[in-house]
Amino acid sequence: MIRYKDMLSKILIIDDDNRNIFALKAVLKAKGYTCISAIGGAEGIELLKQDKEVAVVLMDMMMPGMDGYQAIAEMSSIPELQSIPVIAVTAQAMIGDRERCLKAGAAGYVSKPIDVDELTGLLKRYIF
């Protein structure tokens, strides 16, 4: 049985590196969040189409195949996915990278290595 809290706190992590997924899942699970994951943008979009309980997406922006920018654009073209906030999670931390992610449609931005307090602060904006 799915509890109401779980429905509102499920996070989809999209990253091509299993180590990043593992680390994020461990930290977020300890904070009480439920996480699922996908290894790339296309797989993540398919998961979103199937799982209507995802409250927010943590999106790696630099992935082979469909990168985060392409995945956000694809999500924005699918009506049932348009309202799901995406937080860009990226190693890109140069001047202008945050703005580029936000301009692409990300609702928030955190750079790697991830500051857990910063990430959980962002998540609290979107998860009840």
Phi and psi in radians as a Rosetta constraint file:
Dihedral C 1 N 2 CA 2 C 2 CIRCULARHARMONIC -1.621 0.35
Dihedral N 2 CA 2 C 2 N 3 CIRCULARHARMONIC 2.228 0.35
Dihedral C 2 N 3 CA 3 C 3 CIRCULARHARMONIC -1.450 0.35
Dihedral N 3 CA 3 C 3 N 4 CIRCULARHARMONIC 2.656 0.35
Dihedral C 3 N 4 CA 4 C 4 CIRCULARHARMONIC -0.975 0.35
Dihedral N 4 CA 4 C 4 N 5 CIRCULARHARMONIC -0.731 0.35
Dihedral C 4 N 5 CA 5 C 5 CIRCULARHARMONIC -1.021 0.35
Dihedral N 5 CA 5 C 5 N 6 CIRCULARHARMONIC -0.716 0.35
Dihedral C 5 N 6 CA 6 C 6 CIRCULARHARMONIC -1.127 0.35
Dihedral N 6 CA 6 C 6 N 7 CIRCULARHARMONIC -0.651 0.35
Dihedral C 6 N 7 CA 7 C 7 CIRCULARHARMONIC -1.099 0.35
Dihedral N 7 CA 7 C 7 N 8 CIRCULARHARMONIC -0.597 0.35
Dihedral C 7 N 8 CA 8 C 8 CIRCULARHARMONIC -1.577 0.35
Dihedral N 8 CA 8 C 8 N 9 CIRCULARHARMONIC -0.079 0.35
Dihedral C 8 N 9 CA 9 C 9 CIRCULARHARMONIC -2.134 0.35
Dihedral N 9 CA 9 C 9 N 10 CIRCULARHARMONIC 0.254 0.35
Dihedral C 9 N 10 CA 10 C 10 CIRCULARHARMONIC -1.367 0.35
Dihedral N 10 CA 10 C 10 N 11 CIRCULARHARMONIC 2.289 0.35
Dihedral C 10 N 11 CA 11 C 11 CIRCULARHARMONIC -2.039 0.35
Dihedral N 11 CA 11 C 11 N 12 CIRCULARHARMONIC 2.332 0.35
Dihedral C 11 N 12 CA 12 C 12 CIRCULARHARMONIC -1.758 0.35
Dihedral N 12 CA 12 C 12 N 13 CIRCULARHARMONIC 2.118 0.35
Dihedral C 12 N 13 CA 13 C 13 CIRCULARHARMONIC -1.750 0.35
Dihedral N 13 CA 13 C 13 N 14 CIRCULARHARMONIC 2.115 0.35
Dihedral C 13 N 14 CA 14 C 14 CIRCULARHARMONIC -1.982 0.35
Dihedral N 14 CA 14 C 14 N 15 CIRCULARHARMONIC 1.976 0.35
Dihedral C 14 N 15 CA 15 C 15 CIRCULARHARMONIC -2.726 0.35
Dihedral N 15 CA 15 C 15 N 16 CIRCULARHARMONIC 2.501 0.35
Dihedral C 15 N 16 CA 16 C 16 CIRCULARHARMONIC -1.496 0.35
Dihedral N 16 CA 16 C 16 N 17 CIRCULARHARMONIC -0.057 0.35
Dihedral C 16 N 17 CA 17 C 17 CIRCULARHARMONIC -1.959 0.35
Dihedral N 17 CA 17 C 17 N 18 CIRCULARHARMONIC 1.974 0.35
Dihedral C 17 N 18 CA 18 C 18 CIRCULARHARMONIC -1.031 0.35
Dihedral N 18 CA 18 C 18 N 19 CIRCULARHARMONIC -0.505 0.35
Dihedral C 18 N 19 CA 19 C 19 CIRCULARHARMONIC -1.148 0.35
Dihedral N 19 CA 19 C 19 N 20 CIRCULARHARMONIC -0.691 0.35
Dihedral C 19 N 20 CA 20 C 20 CIRCULARHARMONIC -1.152 0.35
Dihedral N 20 CA 20 C 20 N 21 CIRCULARHARMONIC -0.740 0.35
Dihedral C 20 N 21 CA 21 C 21 CIRCULARHARMONIC -1.061 0.35
Dihedral N 21 CA 21 C 21 N 22 CIRCULARHARMONIC -0.831 0.35
Dihedral C 21 N 22 CA 22 C 22 CIRCULARHARMONIC -1.009 0.35
Dihedral N 22 CA 22 C 22 N 23 CIRCULARHARMONIC -0.828 0.35
Dihedral C 22 N 23 CA 23 C 23 CIRCULARHARMONIC -1.142 0.35
Dihedral N 23 CA 23 C 23 N 24 CIRCULARHARMONIC -0.791 0.35
Dihedral C 23 N 24 CA 24 C 24 CIRCULARHARMONIC -1.110 0.35
Dihedral N 24 CA 24 C 24 N 25 CIRCULARHARMONIC -0.757 0.35
Dihedral C 24 N 25 CA 25 C 25 CIRCULARHARMONIC -1.051 0.35
Dihedral N 25 CA 25 C 25 N 26 CIRCULARHARMONIC -0.762 0.35
Dihedral C 25 N 26 CA 26 C 26 CIRCULARHARMONIC -1.074 0.35
Dihedral N 26 CA 26 C 26 N 27 CIRCULARHARMONIC -0.821 0.35
Dihedral C 26 N 27 CA 27 C 27 CIRCULARHARMONIC -1.144 0.35
Dihedral N 27 CA 27 C 27 N 28 CIRCULARHARMONIC -0.795 0.35
Dihedral C 27 N 28 CA 28 C 28 CIRCULARHARMONIC -1.251 0.35
Dihedral N 28 CA 28 C 28 N 29 CIRCULARHARMONIC -0.621 0.35
Dihedral C 28 N 29 CA 29 C 29 CIRCULARHARMONIC -1.094 0.35
Dihedral N 29 CA 29 C 29 N 30 CIRCULARHARMONIC -0.712 0.35
Dihedral C 29 N 30 CA 30 C 30 CIRCULARHARMONIC -1.099 0.35
Dihedral N 30 CA 30 C 30 N 31 CIRCULARHARMONIC -0.435 0.35
Dihedral C 30 N 31 CA 31 C 31 CIRCULARHARMONIC -1.573 0.35
Dihedral N 31 CA 31 C 31 N 32 CIRCULARHARMONIC 0.006 0.35
Dihedral C 31 N 32 CA 32 C 32 CIRCULARHARMONIC 1.703 0.35
Dihedral N 32 CA 32 C 32 N 33 CIRCULARHARMONIC 0.100 0.35
Dihedral C 32 N 33 CA 33 C 33 CIRCULARHARMONIC -1.557 0.35
Dihedral N 33 CA 33 C 33 N 34 CIRCULARHARMONIC 2.661 0.35
Dihedral C 33 N 34 CA 34 C 34 CIRCULARHARMONIC -1.745 0.35
Dihedral N 34 CA 34 C 34 N 35 CIRCULARHARMONIC 2.285 0.35
Dihedral C 34 N 35 CA 35 C 35 CIRCULARHARMONIC -2.167 0.35
Dihedral N 35 CA 35 C 35 N 36 CIRCULARHARMONIC 2.496 0.35
Dihedral C 35 N 36 CA 36 C 36 CIRCULARHARMONIC -2.190 0.35
Dihedral N 36 CA 36 C 36 N 37 CIRCULARHARMONIC 2.931 0.35
Dihedral C 36 N 37 CA 37 C 37 CIRCULARHARMONIC -2.537 0.35
Dihedral N 37 CA 37 C 37 N 38 CIRCULARHARMONIC 2.792 0.35
Dihedral C 37 N 38 CA 38 C 38 CIRCULARHARMONIC -2.438 0.35
Dihedral N 38 CA 38 C 38 N 39 CIRCULARHARMONIC 2.596 0.35
Dihedral C 38 N 39 CA 39 C 39 CIRCULARHARMONIC -1.506 0.35
Dihedral N 39 CA 39 C 39 N 40 CIRCULARHARMONIC -0.176 0.35
Dihedral C 39 N 40 CA 40 C 40 CIRCULARHARMONIC -2.795 0.35
Dihedral N 40 CA 40 C 40 N 41 CIRCULARHARMONIC 3.021 0.35
Dihedral C 40 N 41 CA 41 C 41 CIRCULARHARMONIC -1.056 0.35
Dihedral N 41 CA 41 C 41 N 42 CIRCULARHARMONIC -0.817 0.35
Dihedral C 41 N 42 CA 42 C 42 CIRCULARHARMONIC -1.105 0.35
Dihedral N 42 CA 42 C 42 N 43 CIRCULARHARMONIC -0.773 0.35
Dihedral C 42 N 43 CA 43 C 43 CIRCULARHARMONIC -1.103 0.35
Dihedral N 43 CA 43 C 43 N 44 CIRCULARHARMONIC -0.681 0.35
Dihedral C 43 N 44 CA 44 C 44 CIRCULARHARMONIC -1.110 0.35
Dihedral N 44 CA 44 C 44 N 45 CIRCULARHARMONIC -0.736 0.35
Dihedral C 44 N 45 CA 45 C 45 CIRCULARHARMONIC -1.134 0.35
Dihedral N 45 CA 45 C 45 N 46 CIRCULARHARMONIC -0.705 0.35
Dihedral C 45 N 46 CA 46 C 46 CIRCULARHARMONIC -1.085 0.35
Dihedral N 46 CA 46 C 46 N 47 CIRCULARHARMONIC -0.715 0.35
Dihedral C 46 N 47 CA 47 C 47 CIRCULARHARMONIC -1.085 0.35
Dihedral N 47 CA 47 C 47 N 48 CIRCULARHARMONIC -0.727 0.35
Dihedral C 47 N 48 CA 48 C 48 CIRCULARHARMONIC -1.111 0.35
Dihedral N 48 CA 48 C 48 N 49 CIRCULARHARMONIC -0.639 0.35
Dihedral C 48 N 49 CA 49 C 49 CIRCULARHARMONIC -1.137 0.35
Dihedral N 49 CA 49 C 49 N 50 CIRCULARHARMONIC -0.563 0.35
Dihedral C 49 N 50 CA 50 C 50 CIRCULARHARMONIC -1.550 0.35
Dihedral N 50 CA 50 C 50 N 51 CIRCULARHARMONIC -0.624 0.35
Dihedral C 50 N 51 CA 51 C 51 CIRCULARHARMONIC -1.851 0.35
Dihedral N 51 CA 51 C 51 N 52 CIRCULARHARMONIC 1.810 0.35
Dihedral C 51 N 52 CA 52 C 52 CIRCULARHARMONIC -1.475 0.35
Dihedral N 52 CA 52 C 52 N 53 CIRCULARHARMONIC 0.125 0.35
Dihedral C 52 N 53 CA 53 C 53 CIRCULARHARMONIC -1.769 0.35
Dihedral N 53 CA 53 C 53 N 54 CIRCULARHARMONIC 0.045 0.35
Dihedral C 53 N 54 CA 54 C 54 CIRCULARHARMONIC -1.310 0.35
Dihedral N 54 CA 54 C 54 N 55 CIRCULARHARMONIC 2.182 0.35
Dihedral C 54 N 55 CA 55 C 55 CIRCULARHARMONIC -1.583 0.35
Dihedral N 55 CA 55 C 55 N 56 CIRCULARHARMONIC -0.559 0.35
Dihedral C 55 N 56 CA 56 C 56 CIRCULARHARMONIC -2.706 0.35
Dihedral N 56 CA 56 C 56 N 57 CIRCULARHARMONIC 2.658 0.35
Dihedral C 56 N 57 CA 57 C 57 CIRCULARHARMONIC -2.007 0.35
Dihedral N 57 CA 57 C 57 N 58 CIRCULARHARMONIC 2.306 0.35
Dihedral C 57 N 58 CA 58 C 58 CIRCULARHARMONIC -1.747 0.35
Dihedral N 58 CA 58 C 58 N 59 CIRCULARHARMONIC 1.969 0.35
Dihedral C 58 N 59 CA 59 C 59 CIRCULARHARMONIC -1.992 0.35
Dihedral N 59 CA 59 C 59 N 60 CIRCULARHARMONIC 2.063 0.35
Dihedral C 59 N 60 CA 60 C 60 CIRCULARHARMONIC -1.193 0.35
Dihedral N 60 CA 60 C 60 N 61 CIRCULARHARMONIC 2.333 0.35
Dihedral C 60 N 61 CA 61 C 61 CIRCULARHARMONIC -1.548 0.35
Dihedral N 61 CA 61 C 61 N 62 CIRCULARHARMONIC -0.427 0.35
Dihedral C 61 N 62 CA 62 C 62 CIRCULARHARMONIC -1.955 0.35
Dihedral N 62 CA 62 C 62 N 63 CIRCULARHARMONIC 1.661 0.35
Dihedral C 62 N 63 CA 63 C 63 CIRCULARHARMONIC -2.323 0.35
Dihedral N 63 CA 63 C 63 N 64 CIRCULARHARMONIC 2.644 0.35
Dihedral C 63 N 64 CA 64 C 64 CIRCULARHARMONIC -1.206 0.35
Dihedral N 64 CA 64 C 64 N 65 CIRCULARHARMONIC 2.796 0.35
Dihedral C 64 N 65 CA 65 C 65 CIRCULARHARMONIC 1.280 0.35
Dihedral N 65 CA 65 C 65 N 66 CIRCULARHARMONIC -2.169 0.35
Dihedral C 65 N 66 CA 66 C 66 CIRCULARHARMONIC -1.457 0.35
Dihedral N 66 CA 66 C 66 N 67 CIRCULARHARMONIC 1.923 0.35
Dihedral C 66 N 67 CA 67 C 67 CIRCULARHARMONIC -1.414 0.35
Dihedral N 67 CA 67 C 67 N 68 CIRCULARHARMONIC 3.128 0.35
Dihedral C 67 N 68 CA 68 C 68 CIRCULARHARMONIC -1.088 0.35
Dihedral N 68 CA 68 C 68 N 69 CIRCULARHARMONIC -0.640 0.35
Dihedral C 68 N 69 CA 69 C 69 CIRCULARHARMONIC -1.113 0.35
Dihedral N 69 CA 69 C 69 N 70 CIRCULARHARMONIC -0.775 0.35
Dihedral C 69 N 70 CA 70 C 70 CIRCULARHARMONIC -1.163 0.35
Dihedral N 70 CA 70 C 70 N 71 CIRCULARHARMONIC -0.688 0.35
Dihedral C 70 N 71 CA 71 C 71 CIRCULARHARMONIC -1.148 0.35
Dihedral N 71 CA 71 C 71 N 72 CIRCULARHARMONIC -0.713 0.35
Dihedral C 71 N 72 CA 72 C 72 CIRCULARHARMONIC -1.108 0.35
Dihedral N 72 CA 72 C 72 N 73 CIRCULARHARMONIC -0.742 0.35
Dihedral C 72 N 73 CA 73 C 73 CIRCULARHARMONIC -1.073 0.35
Dihedral N 73 CA 73 C 73 N 74 CIRCULARHARMONIC -0.740 0.35
Dihedral C 73 N 74 CA 74 C 74 CIRCULARHARMONIC -1.114 0.35
Dihedral N 74 CA 74 C 74 N 75 CIRCULARHARMONIC -0.778 0.35
Dihedral C 74 N 75 CA 75 C 75 CIRCULARHARMONIC -1.018 0.35
Dihedral N 75 CA 75 C 75 N 76 CIRCULARHARMONIC -0.702 0.35
Dihedral C 75 N 76 CA 76 C 76 CIRCULARHARMONIC -1.228 0.35
Dihedral N 76 CA 76 C 76 N 77 CIRCULARHARMONIC -0.280 0.35
Dihedral C 76 N 77 CA 77 C 77 CIRCULARHARMONIC -1.591 0.35
Dihedral N 77 CA 77 C 77 N 78 CIRCULARHARMONIC -0.081 0.35
Dihedral C 77 N 78 CA 78 C 78 CIRCULARHARMONIC -1.928 0.35
Dihedral N 78 CA 78 C 78 N 79 CIRCULARHARMONIC 1.926 0.35
Dihedral C 78 N 79 CA 79 C 79 CIRCULARHARMONIC -0.872 0.35
Dihedral N 79 CA 79 C 79 N 80 CIRCULARHARMONIC -0.755 0.35
Dihedral C 79 N 80 CA 80 C 80 CIRCULARHARMONIC -1.285 0.35
Dihedral N 80 CA 80 C 80 N 81 CIRCULARHARMONIC -0.153 0.35
Dihedral C 80 N 81 CA 81 C 81 CIRCULARHARMONIC -1.866 0.35
Dihedral N 81 CA 81 C 81 N 82 CIRCULARHARMONIC -0.186 0.35
Dihedral C 81 N 82 CA 82 C 82 CIRCULARHARMONIC -1.060 0.35
Dihedral N 82 CA 82 C 82 N 83 CIRCULARHARMONIC -0.534 0.35
Dihedral C 82 N 83 CA 83 C 83 CIRCULARHARMONIC -1.552 0.35
Dihedral N 83 CA 83 C 83 N 84 CIRCULARHARMONIC -0.055 0.35
Dihedral C 83 N 84 CA 84 C 84 CIRCULARHARMONIC -1.428 0.35
Dihedral N 84 CA 84 C 84 N 85 CIRCULARHARMONIC 2.065 0.35
Dihedral C 84 N 85 CA 85 C 85 CIRCULARHARMONIC -1.230 0.35
Dihedral N 85 CA 85 C 85 N 86 CIRCULARHARMONIC 2.499 0.35
Dihedral C 85 N 86 CA 86 C 86 CIRCULARHARMONIC -2.035 0.35
Dihedral N 86 CA 86 C 86 N 87 CIRCULARHARMONIC 2.243 0.35
Dihedral C 86 N 87 CA 87 C 87 CIRCULARHARMONIC -1.837 0.35
Dihedral N 87 CA 87 C 87 N 88 CIRCULARHARMONIC 2.069 0.35
Dihedral C 87 N 88 CA 88 C 88 CIRCULARHARMONIC -1.258 0.35
Dihedral N 88 CA 88 C 88 N 89 CIRCULARHARMONIC 2.237 0.35
Dihedral C 88 N 89 CA 89 C 89 CIRCULARHARMONIC -2.112 0.35
Dihedral N 89 CA 89 C 89 N 90 CIRCULARHARMONIC 1.957 0.35
Dihedral C 89 N 90 CA 90 C 90 CIRCULARHARMONIC -2.593 0.35
Dihedral N 90 CA 90 C 90 N 91 CIRCULARHARMONIC 2.681 0.35
Dihedral C 90 N 91 CA 91 C 91 CIRCULARHARMONIC -1.419 0.35
Dihedral N 91 CA 91 C 91 N 92 CIRCULARHARMONIC -0.174 0.35
Dihedral C 91 N 92 CA 92 C 92 CIRCULARHARMONIC -1.275 0.35
Dihedral N 92 CA 92 C 92 N 93 CIRCULARHARMONIC 2.025 0.35
Dihedral C 92 N 93 CA 93 C 93 CIRCULARHARMONIC -2.344 0.35
Dihedral N 93 CA 93 C 93 N 94 CIRCULARHARMONIC 0.542 0.35
Dihedral C 93 N 94 CA 94 C 94 CIRCULARHARMONIC -1.492 0.35
Dihedral N 94 CA 94 C 94 N 95 CIRCULARHARMONIC 2.874 0.35
Dihedral C 94 N 95 CA 95 C 95 CIRCULARHARMONIC -1.016 0.35
Dihedral N 95 CA 95 C 95 N 96 CIRCULARHARMONIC 2.244 0.35
Dihedral C 95 N 96 CA 96 C 96 CIRCULARHARMONIC 1.671 0.35
Dihedral N 96 CA 96 C 96 N 97 CIRCULARHARMONIC -0.272 0.35
Dihedral C 96 N 97 CA 97 C 97 CIRCULARHARMONIC -1.161 0.35
Dihedral N 97 CA 97 C 97 N 98 CIRCULARHARMONIC -0.749 0.35
Dihedral C 97 N 98 CA 98 C 98 CIRCULARHARMONIC -1.004 0.35
Dihedral N 98 CA 98 C 98 N 99 CIRCULARHARMONIC -0.844 0.35
Dihedral C 98 N 99 CA 99 C 99 CIRCULARHARMONIC -1.094 0.35
Dihedral N 99 CA 99 C 99 N 100 CIRCULARHARMONIC -0.681 0.35
Dihedral C 99 N 100 CA 100 C 100 CIRCULARHARMONIC -1.089 0.35
Dihedral N 100 CA 100 C 100 N 101 CIRCULARHARMONIC -0.755 0.35
Dihedral C 100 N 101 CA 101 C 101 CIRCULARHARMONIC -1.129 0.35
Dihedral N 101 CA 101 C 101 N 102 CIRCULARHARMONIC -0.774 0.35
Dihedral C 101 N 102 CA 102 C 102 CIRCULARHARMONIC -1.166 0.35
Dihedral N 102 CA 102 C 102 N 103 CIRCULARHARMONIC -0.676 0.35
Dihedral C 102 N 103 CA 103 C 103 CIRCULARHARMONIC -1.124 0.35
Dihedral N 103 CA 103 C 103 N 104 CIRCULARHARMONIC -0.573 0.35
Dihedral C 103 N 104 CA 104 C 104 CIRCULARHARMONIC -1.258 0.35
Dihedral N 104 CA 104 C 104 N 105 CIRCULARHARMONIC -0.227 0.35
Dihedral C 104 N 105 CA 105 C 105 CIRCULARHARMONIC 2.089 0.35
Dihedral N 105 CA 105 C 105 N 106 CIRCULARHARMONIC 0.022 0.35
Dihedral C 105 N 106 CA 106 C 106 CIRCULARHARMONIC -1.208 0.35
Dihedral N 106 CA 106 C 106 N 107 CIRCULARHARMONIC 2.493 0.35
Dihedral C 106 N 107 CA 107 C 107 CIRCULARHARMONIC -1.474 0.35
Dihedral N 107 CA 107 C 107 N 108 CIRCULARHARMONIC -0.336 0.35
Dihedral C 107 N 108 CA 108 C 108 CIRCULARHARMONIC -2.762 0.35
Dihedral N 108 CA 108 C 108 N 109 CIRCULARHARMONIC 3.043 0.35
Dihedral C 108 N 109 CA 109 C 109 CIRCULARHARMONIC -2.618 0.35
Dihedral N 109 CA 109 C 109 N 110 CIRCULARHARMONIC 2.277 0.35
Dihedral C 109 N 110 CA 110 C 110 CIRCULARHARMONIC -2.343 0.35
Dihedral N 110 CA 110 C 110 N 111 CIRCULARHARMONIC 2.466 0.35
Dihedral C 110 N 111 CA 111 C 111 CIRCULARHARMONIC -1.745 0.35
Dihedral N 111 CA 111 C 111 N 112 CIRCULARHARMONIC 2.684 0.35
Dihedral C 111 N 112 CA 112 C 112 CIRCULARHARMONIC -1.535 0.35
Dihedral N 112 CA 112 C 112 N 113 CIRCULARHARMONIC 2.527 0.35
Dihedral C 112 N 113 CA 113 C 113 CIRCULARHARMONIC -1.159 0.35
Dihedral N 113 CA 113 C 113 N 114 CIRCULARHARMONIC 2.505 0.35
Dihedral C 113 N 114 CA 114 C 114 CIRCULARHARMONIC -1.343 0.35
Dihedral N 114 CA 114 C 114 N 115 CIRCULARHARMONIC 2.292 0.35
Dihedral C 114 N 115 CA 115 C 115 CIRCULARHARMONIC -1.483 0.35
Dihedral N 115 CA 115 C 115 N 116 CIRCULARHARMONIC 1.915 0.35
Dihedral C 115 N 116 CA 116 C 116 CIRCULARHARMONIC -1.041 0.35
Dihedral N 116 CA 116 C 116 N 117 CIRCULARHARMONIC -0.696 0.35
Dihedral C 116 N 117 CA 117 C 117 CIRCULARHARMONIC -1.120 0.35
Dihedral N 117 CA 117 C 117 N 118 CIRCULARHARMONIC -0.719 0.35
Dihedral C 117 N 118 CA 118 C 118 CIRCULARHARMONIC -1.106 0.35
Dihedral N 118 CA 118 C 118 N 119 CIRCULARHARMONIC -0.778 0.35
Dihedral C 118 N 119 CA 119 C 119 CIRCULARHARMONIC -1.113 0.35
Dihedral N 119 CA 119 C 119 N 120 CIRCULARHARMONIC -0.829 0.35
Dihedral C 119 N 120 CA 120 C 120 CIRCULARHARMONIC -1.160 0.35
Dihedral N 120 CA 120 C 120 N 121 CIRCULARHARMONIC -0.537 0.35
Dihedral C 120 N 121 CA 121 C 121 CIRCULARHARMONIC -1.093 0.35
Dihedral N 121 CA 121 C 121 N 122 CIRCULARHARMONIC -0.742 0.35
Dihedral C 121 N 122 CA 122 C 122 CIRCULARHARMONIC -1.139 0.35
Dihedral N 122 CA 122 C 122 N 123 CIRCULARHARMONIC -0.760 0.35
Dihedral C 122 N 123 CA 123 C 123 CIRCULARHARMONIC -1.067 0.35
Dihedral N 123 CA 123 C 123 N 124 CIRCULARHARMONIC -0.640 0.35
Dihedral C 123 N 124 CA 124 C 124 CIRCULARHARMONIC -1.118 0.35
Dihedral N 124 CA 124 C 124 N 125 CIRCULARHARMONIC -0.363 0.35
Dihedral C 124 N 125 CA 125 C 125 CIRCULARHARMONIC -1.219 0.35
Dihedral N 125 CA 125 C 125 N 126 CIRCULARHARMONIC -0.487 0.35
Dihedral C 125 N 126 CA 126 C 126 CIRCULARHARMONIC -2.005 0.35
Dihedral N 126 CA 126 C 126 N 127 CIRCULARHARMONIC -0.248 0.35
Dihedral C 126 N 127 CA 127 C 127 CIRCULARHARMONIC -2.058 0.35
Dihedral N 127 CA 127 C 127 N 128 CIRCULARHARMONIC 2.284 0.35
